[in-house]
Amino acid sequence: MAVTQPSKLTITDQQAGQRLLIDTAEWRFYGIVILGLMIVIWAPIVFAFVTAPPDRQFMGVVDGVADHNQYFAWMRSFMQADLAANRLTPEVNEPAFFNLLWWATARFSVITGVSYITAYTILRLVAILALLGSLLIFLQLIVEHPRQRQIAFWLICTSSGLGVIWVIVKYIAALPDAPFPISIYTVEPNTLMIMQAFPHFTMALALIIAIFSLMWLGWRKQQRRYAIAAGIVGALLALQHAYDLLIVYSALGLFGLLIWWRDRRFPSLLFQQGVILALFSAPGALYLAYMVANEPTWGRKLEQFDNAGVFTPNPALLVILLGVPLLLALAGFRWRMFRSADDREIFIAAWFVVHFGLMYLPLKFQIHMLLGLQVPMMLLATRFIDEQLIPALRRRGRHALAIGLAAVFGLSIVTSVYIQGWRFVYLSRYEQPHYLTNDEIAALQWLQQHTTGDDVVLADIEFGQFVPVWSDARAYIAHWAGTLDFFTKRNNARMALDPATPAEQRRQLLDEFGVSYVVMRDRDGARAELSRRGAAELEIVYENGTVSVYRVRTASR
């Protein structure tokens, strides 16, 4: 393998290149796995669309509804201009360009004329294909043995840890909720979950893997053009998920230092390639950092990231979250990998280790640094399985081998099985916010036709999160981070909708941010009572069986 100045192409590399074309058995395995993944990913989504009752509609999102409504609000703004304001909060703020992925999706929606849900569904498919494609190429470059590539591909795409343990504890102890949900549902290291529910994470991981593949090719072939290509991909990543560049820079930086340490010679070519990557990718990240630092609305939004109460699990819970593959990866990890004669081994070890530093940095988005850990972790676990576990089990007999491997792979996917089953359970309840009733959609359509960007709409957050998706208005309360002073506004919205709130207090709440419209549903409280007691401040302008829209009266009305 390579040292500081690698040869252009070794015999192993030539064989790997040929294998891409001639190993049909291996590609048949990938095809079967991908087909199975597609069935698993799309089954609950199709189920929700097809089985939705006549009185409600599925909103196209199976997880993280609040976050997706934030993205859809950006999409609506980007469909009209290249800059978008934060309409998830009532404060007036300047529009800005801040996310290339949702801008591109919005442009696609405009060009094709499809709805935002259809555009999002197509984005999900594109992101899945991009991730699977980049992963297959990466595995061909980094892993020499076909069986190890296949095991790694399976584990990366399906593994989900041991979080289901807490679900069992919940039922045994008759608890209202499963304890430590962060070690069950954290999505970043769960490839199957992000492919199914979070296309922005899916695309980000695809770009991370693509960057590493291109940088590896540039290093192996001593050609800077690959670094230029990696820089272009990095620029795309910077304008979508800028903080993921911390993973890219850290892994490649540690790789370069380890090559330097091993060879006792500065890897000038690798350094030059790193500079090229940074020159292309860093400007986008610096632009977003400048915007956050100098635009109060966006800066305060980032400051509220801890409102979700989601941080990287402590090491004990991390073992539960990552499960058997983490234990196998740690069993197979050796410190001597840092000085290996095989550059691939050094790179995988470096990528694996940097995550454990990044994921515990004192940053409010630290948990996002788990994204991508599944790739080097599964590669290390695969190597241990193939080179140590399988031979040890085989020595104990055929039955021991079958039982042992069934246990390893079964425990690796058990939480994924649970989550996929659970998706059907909660989607079959046809409840909000995954579904909206026809009355709610009719109210949103009324707002779409009668509000402008100067209007502020107050509603319960369950409904309010959809306001900036369907209309140009700003929502009084819509998102745990996007709405500034979230908890105060959430309490204020509840008081404004409470018929028992004194008229003067309600008027003060409505006037503070110039609320134009108030939306009240039967599920929010006594709608008729609000109409009666709030008549001095609120005028009904639209009403159906379960929803009322009120215009806030002003002195001129």
C-alpha positions in Angstrom: 0.0 0.0 0.0 0.9 3.7 -0.2 3.5 5.6 1.7 4.1 9.3 1.6 4.5 9.4 -2.2 2.4 6.5 -3.4 2.8 4.9 -6.8 0.2 5.7 -9.4 -1.7 2.4 -9.3 -0.9 -0.9 -7.7 -1.9 -4.3 -8.9 -4.4 -4.4 -6.1 -6.0 -1.2 -7.3 -6.2 -2.5 -10.9 -7.9 -5.7 -9.6 -10.3 -3.5 -7.6 -11.1 -1.5 -10.7 -11.8 -4.6 -12.7 -14.0 -6.0 -9.9 -16.4 -3.1 -10.3 -17.2 -4.4 -13.8 -17.0 -8.2 -13.6 -18.1 -9.4 -10.2 -21.7 -9.9 -11.0 -22.3 -12.1 -7.9 -21.3 -9.3 -5.6 -23.4 -6.8 -7.4 -26.4 -9.2 -7.3 -26.0 -9.2 -3.5 -26.1 -5.4 -3.4 -29.1 -5.4 -5.7 -31.0 -7.7 -3.4 -30.1 -5.7 -0.3 -31.1 -2.4 -2.0 -34.4 -3.8 -3.2 -35.1 -4.9 0.4 -34.1 -1.5 1.8 -36.4 0.2 -0.7 -39.4 -1.9 0.4 -38.7 -1.3 4.1 -38.1 2.4 3.6 -41.2 3.1 1.4 -43.7 0.7 2.9 -44.9 2.9 5.8 -44.9 6.0 3.6 -47.0 4.3 1.0 -49.2 2.9 3.8 -49.8 6.3 5.2 -50.7 7.9 1.9 -53.0 5.0 0.7 -54.8 4.3 4.0 -55.4 7.9 5.1 -59.1 8.3 6.1 -61.4 10.4 3.9 -61.5 13.2 6.5 -57.7 13.8 6.6 -54.5 13.8 4.6 -51.0 12.5 5.3 -48.4 15.2 5.3 -45.6 13.1 3.8 -43.4 13.1 6.9 -42.9 10.0 9.1 -40.5 11.6 11.7 -39.4 15.0 12.8 -42.5 16.8 11.6 -41.6 20.1 13.3 -38.2 20.2 11.7 -39.5 19.3 8.3 -42.1 22.0 8.5 -39.2 24.4 9.0 -37.6 23.1 5.8 -40.9 23.3 4.0 -41.3 26.9 5.1 -37.9 27.7 3.6 -38.9 25.9 0.4 -42.0 28.1 0.1 -39.9 31.2 0.4 -37.3 29.9 -2.0 -40.0 29.2 -4.5 -40.6 32.9 -4.7 -37.0 34.3 -4.3 -33.4 33.2 -3.8 -33.5 34.7 -0.2 -35.7 33.6 2.6 -36.7 35.1 5.9 -37.3 33.1 9.1 -41.1 33.0 9.1 -41.3 30.6 12.0 -41.1 33.6 14.4 -43.2 36.8 14.4 -40.2 39.1 14.6 -39.5 40.9 11.3 -36.1 39.8 9.9 -34.1 40.2 6.8 -34.2 37.4 4.2 -30.9 35.5 3.5 -29.6 32.5 1.6 -28.7 29.7 4.0 -29.5 26.2 2.6 -28.7 25.0 -0.9 -30.5 21.7 -0.6 -33.9 23.2 0.2 -33.3 26.0 -2.4 -32.7 23.4 -5.1 -35.8 21.4 -4.0 -37.8 24.6 -4.2 -36.5 25.4 -7.7 -37.4 21.8 -8.8 -40.9 22.3 -7.4 -41.3 25.6 -9.4 -39.9 24.1 -12.6 -42.0 20.9 -12.5 -45.1 22.4 -10.8 -45.3 19.6 -8.2 -46.4 20.2 -4.6 -43.9 20.6 -1.8 -44.8 17.1 -0.6 -44.1 15.5 -4.0 -40.9 17.5 -4.3 -39.9 16.3 -0.8 -40.7 12.7 -1.7 -38.6 12.9 -4.9 -35.7 14.5 -2.8 -35.9 11.5 -0.4 -35.5 9.1 -3.3 -32.6 11.1 -4.9 -30.8 11.3 -1.5 -31.2 7.5 -0.9 -29.7 6.7 -4.3 -26.9 9.2 -3.8 -26.0 7.7 -0.5 -26.1 4.1 -1.6 -24.1 4.9 -4.7 -21.4 6.9 -2.9 -21.2 4.1 -0.3 -20.7 1.4 -2.9 -18.0 3.3 -4.6 -16.3 4.0 -1.3 -16.3 0.4 -0.2 -14.8 -0.7 -3.5 -12.0 1.8 -3.0 -11.3 1.0 0.7 -12.2 -2.7 1.3 -10.3 -5.3 -0.7 -12.2 -8.5 0.2 -15.7 -8.9 -1.4 -17.2 -10.6 1.7 -16.1 -7.8 3.9 -17.5 -5.3 1.6 -20.9 -7.1 1.6 -21.0 -7.4 5.4 -20.0 -3.7 5.8 -22.7 -2.6 3.3 -25.3 -4.6 5.1 -24.3 -3.3 8.6 -24.0 0.3 7.5 -27.4 0.3 6.0 -29.4 -1.6 8.6 -27.7 -1.5 12.1 -29.4 0.5 14.8 -28.0 -0.5 18.2 -29.7 -1.9 21.3 -32.1 0.9 22.2 -35.0 -1.6 22.1 -33.8 -2.6 25.6 -35.4 0.5 27.0 -38.7 -0.4 25.3 -38.6 -3.8 27.0 -37.9 -2.0 30.3 -40.8 0.3 29.7 -43.3 -2.6 29.5 -41.7 -4.7 32.3 -41.7 -1.7 34.7 -45.1 -0.4 33.4 -43.5 3.0 32.7 -45.5 5.7 30.8 -42.6 6.1 28.4 -39.4 4.4 27.5 -36.4 5.7 29.5 -33.5 7.3 27.7 -35.2 7.8 24.3 -32.0 9.4 23.0 -30.4 6.0 22.9 -33.3 4.6 20.9 -34.3 7.3 18.4 -31.1 9.3 17.7 -31.0 9.3 13.9 -27.6 10.4 12.9 -25.8 7.0 13.2 -28.8 5.1 11.9 -28.6 5.0 8.2 -31.9 3.2 7.6 -33.7 5.8 9.7 -32.2 8.8 7.9 -32.8 7.3 4.5 -36.5 6.8 5.4 -37.2 10.0 7.2 -34.4 12.6 6.9 -33.2 13.3 3.3 -31.1 16.2 4.4 -29.0 13.9 6.6 -29.0 11.3 3.9 -27.6 13.7 1.4 -25.1 15.1 3.8 -23.7 11.6 4.5 -23.6 10.9 0.8 -21.5 14.1 0.3 -19.2 13.2 3.2 -18.5 9.8 1.7 -18.1 11.3 -1.7 -15.5 13.7 -0.4 -13.5 11.0 1.3 -13.6 8.8 -1.9 -12.4 11.6 -4.1 -9.6 12.7 -1.6 -8.5 9.0 -1.4 -8.4 8.7 -5.2 -6.3 11.9 -5.4 -3.9 10.6 -2.8 -3.6 7.2 -4.4 -3.2 8.4 -7.9 -1.3 11.6 -7.1 -3.7 13.7 -9.1 -5.0 17.1 -7.8 -8.0 17.0 -10.0 -9.7 14.7 -7.5 -9.1 17.2 -4.8 -10.7 19.8 -6.9 -13.7 17.6 -7.4 -13.8 16.9 -3.6 -13.7 20.7 -3.0 -16.7 21.2 -5.3 -18.6 18.5 -3.4 -17.4 20.1 -0.1 -18.8 23.5 -1.3 -22.2 21.8 -1.8 -21.9 20.3 1.7 -20.9 23.7 3.2 -24.1 25.3 1.9 -26.3 22.5 3.2 -24.7 21.1 6.4 -21.7 23.3 7.1 -20.9 21.7 10.5 -20.3 18.4 8.8 -17.1 19.9 7.4 -15.7 19.5 10.9 -15.9 15.8 10.4 -14.3 16.0 7.0 -11.5 18.3 8.0 -10.8 16.5 11.3 -10.6 13.0 9.7 -8.4 14.1 6.8 -6.3 16.2 9.1 -5.6 13.3 11.5 -5.0 11.1 8.5 -2.3 13.5 7.2 -0.7 13.8 10.6 -0.6 10.0 11.0 1.0 9.6 7.5 3.6 12.2 8.5 4.3 10.5 11.8 4.6 7.1 10.2 6.8 8.1 7.3 8.8 10.8 9.2 8.3 12.9 6.1 5.9 15.7 5.5 3.1 14.5 3.1 3.3 17.6 0.8 0.9 16.2 -1.8 -1.7 15.4 0.8 -1.3 18.8 2.3 -1.8 20.5 -1.1 -4.9 18.4 -1.7 -6.2 19.5 1.7 -5.6 23.1 0.9 -7.5 22.7 -2.4 -10.4 21.1 -0.5 -10.5 24.0 2.0 -10.3 26.7 -0.7 -13.4 25.4 -2.3 -15.4 24.3 0.7 -14.5 26.8 3.5 -16.0 30.0 2.0 -19.6 28.6 2.2 -19.1 27.6 5.8 -17.5 31.0 6.6 -20.4 32.8 5.0 -22.9 30.9 7.1 -20.8 31.5 10.2 -20.8 35.2 9.4 -24.5 35.3 8.9 -25.2 33.6 12.2 -22.8 36.0 14.0 -24.1 39.2 12.5 -27.8 38.5 11.8 -29.6 38.5 15.2 -32.5 36.3 14.2 -30.4 33.5 12.8 -27.9 33.8 15.7 -30.6 33.5 18.3 -32.1 30.6 16.4 -28.8 28.6 16.7 -28.6 29.6 20.4 -32.0 27.8 21.0 -30.7 24.5 19.6 -30.6 23.1 23.2 -34.4 23.7 23.5 -34.8 20.2 22.2 -32.8 18.8 25.1 -30.8 16.6 22.7 -27.1 16.1 23.3 -24.7 13.2 22.6 -25.5 10.4 25.0 -23.0 9.7 27.8 -20.6 6.8 27.0 -22.8 4.2 28.7 -25.9 5.2 26.7 -23.7 5.6 23.6 -23.0 1.8 23.8 -26.7 1.2 23.9 -27.3 3.6 21.0 -24.6 2.0 18.7 -24.9 -1.5 20.1 -23.1 -4.6 19.0 -21.2 -3.0 16.1 -19.6 -0.6 18.4 -18.4 -3.4 20.7 -17.1 -5.3 17.7 -15.4 -2.2 16.3 -13.7 -1.6 19.6 -12.6 -5.2 19.8 -11.1 -5.0 16.3 -9.5 -1.6 16.8 -5.8 -1.6 17.4 -3.6 1.4 18.1 -1.0 0.0 15.7 -3.4 0.9 13.0 -2.2 4.5 13.3 1.2 3.4 12.0 0.0 0.7 9.6 1.7 0.2 6.3 -1.8 0.2 4.8 -3.0 3.7 4.2 -6.6 2.5 4.1 -6.3 1.1 7.7 -4.9 4.5 8.9 -7.7 6.4 7.3 -10.5 4.2 8.7 -8.9 4.4 12.2 -8.6 8.2 11.9 -12.2 8.6 10.8 -13.4 6.4 13.6 -11.5 8.1 16.3 -12.2 11.8 15.4 -16.0 11.3 16.0 -15.4 10.5 19.7 -13.7 13.9 20.1 -16.2 15.9 18.0 -19.4 14.4 19.4 -18.5 15.6 22.9 -17.4 19.1 22.0 -19.2 21.8 24.0 -21.4 22.7 21.0 -25.2 22.8 20.9 -25.2 20.7 17.8 -22.7 18.1 19.1 -25.0 15.2 18.5 -24.9 15.9 14.8 -21.2 14.8 14.9 -22.5 11.2 15.1 -23.4 11.4 11.4 -21.0 9.2 9.5 -19.6 7.3 12.5 -21.5 4.3 11.2 -19.2 3.9 8.2 -15.8 3.5 9.9 -17.4 1.7 12.8 -19.0 -0.9 10.6 -15.8 -1.3 8.6 -13.8 -2.1 11.8 -16.7 -4.4 13.1 -16.7 -6.2 9.7 -13.0 -6.8 9.8 -13.3 -8.3 13.3 -16.3 -10.4 12.3 -14.6 -11.8 9.1 -11.0 -12.2 10.4 -11.6 -13.2 14.1 -15.2 -14.0 15.0 -16.0 -16.2 12.0 -12.8 -18.4 12.3 -13.3 -18.7 16.1 -17.0 -19.8 15.6 -16.1 -22.1 12.8 -13.7 -24.0 15.0 -16.5 -24.7 17.4 -18.7 -26.2 14.7 -21.3 -25.4 12.1 -24.1 -24.8 14.6 -22.0 -22.5 16.7 -21.1 -20.5 13.5 -24.8 -20.2 12.5 -26.0 -19.3 16.0 -23.2 -16.8 16.6 -23.6 -15.0 13.3 -27.4 -15.0 13.8 -27.0 -13.4 17.2 -24.6 -10.8 15.9 -26.6 -9.7 12.9 -29.9 -10.1 14.7 -28.9 -7.9 17.6 -27.5 -5.4 15.2 -30.8 -4.8 13.5 -33.3 -5.5 16.3 -33.9 -1.8 17.1 -34.4 -1.1 13.3 -37.0 -3.9 13.3 -38.8 -2.3 16.3 -38.7 1.2 14.8 -40.1 0.0 11.5 -42.9 -1.8 13.2 -43.6 1.1 15.4 -43.9 3.4 12.3 -47.0 1.4 11.2 -48.5 1.6 14.6 -48.4 5.4 15.0 -49.2 6.0 11.4 -52.3 3.8 11.6 -53.6 6.1 14.4 -54.0 8.8 11.8 -53.2 11.5 14.3 -51.6 14.9 14.1 -49.1 16.2 13.2 -48.5 13.4 10.7 -52.0 14.0 9.3 -54.2 17.1 9.0 -57.9 17.1 8.9 -59.7 18.4 5.8 -61.0 21.3 8.0 -57.5 22.2 9.0 -56.3 22.1 5.4 -59.2 24.3 4.4 -58.3 26.8 7.0 -54.6 26.8 5.8 -55.8 27.3 2.3 -57.9 30.3 3.4 -54.8 31.8 5.0 -52.8 31.0 1.9 -55.2 33.2 -0.1 -55.7 36.0 2.3 -52.4 36.6 4.1 -49.1 38.2 3.1 -45.6 38.4 4.4 -46.7 41.3 6.6 -49.2 39.2 8.6 -48.6 37.2 11.8 -50.8 34.2 12.6 -51.2 32.9 16.1 -52.3 29.3 16.7 -51.5 26.4 18.9 -48.0 25.1 17.8 -49.6 21.9 16.5 -51.3 23.9 13.8 -49.0 27.0 13.8 -46.1 25.0 12.5 -48.0 24.5 9.2 -48.8 28.2 8.8 -45.5 29.3 7.1 -45.6 26.1 5.0 -49.0 26.9 3.4 -48.9 30.7 3.5 -46.6 33.7 3.3 -47.5 34.8 6.8 -45.1 34.6 9.8 -46.2 32.2 12.6 -46.3 33.4 16.2 -45.2 29.9 17.3 -44.0 27.2 15.0 -40.7 25.6 15.9 -38.7 24.8 19.0 -35.6 26.6 17.6 -36.9 28.7 14.8 -39.4 30.6 17.0 -37.4 33.1 19.1 -38.1 33.0 22.8 -39.9 29.7 22.1 -41.2 28.8 25.6 -42.5 32.3 26.3 -44.3 32.4 23.0 -45.7 28.9 23.5 -47.2 30.0 26.8 -48.4 33.3 25.4 -50.2 31.5 22.5 -52.0 29.2 25.0 -53.1 32.3 27.0 -54.3 34.0 23.9 -56.4 31.0 23.0 -57.8 30.5 26.5 -61.3 32.1 26.7 -60.7 32.8 30.4 -57.8 35.1 29.6 -58.8 38.7 30.4 -59.4 40.9 27.3 -56.7 43.4 28.2 -54.1 40.7 28.6 -55.1 39.1 25.4 -54.9 42.4 23.6 -51.5 43.0 25.0 -50.2 39.6 23.8 -51.7 40.2 20.3 -50.3 43.7 19.9 -46.8 42.9 21.1 -45.9 41.4 17.7 -48.7 42.7 15.6 -50.7 39.5 15.3 -53.1 39.7 12.4 -55.0 36.5 12.6 -55.8 33.9 15.3 -56.7 30.3 14.5 -58.6 28.2 17.0 -59.6 24.5 16.6 -62.0 22.5 18.7 -59.1 20.4 19.8 -57.4 23.5 21.2 -60.3 24.3 23.6 -63.7 26.0 23.8 -63.9 27.6 20.4 -67.4 28.9 20.8 -66.5 30.4 24.2 -63.5 32.2 22.6 -65.7 33.6 19.9 -68.0 35.0 22.6 -65.6 36.3 25.2 -63.0 37.5 22.6 -65.5 39.3 20.4 -64.0 42.7 21.3 -60.6 41.7 20.0 -61.4 39.0 17.5 -63.6 38.9 14.4 -64.5 35.7 12.7 -63.5 35.8 9.0 -63.5 32.1 8.2 -65.1 29.1 10.0 -65.8 25.5 9.3 -66.9 22.5 11.3 -63.9 22.4 13.6 -61.7 25.5 12.9 -62.2 29.2 13.2 -60.0 32.0 11.8 -60.2 35.3 13.5 -59.0 38.7 12.3 -57.5 40.7 15.1 -59.6 43.9 15.5 -57.7 47.2 15.5 -58.8 50.7 16.4 -59.6 51.4 12.7 -62.0 48.5 12.4 
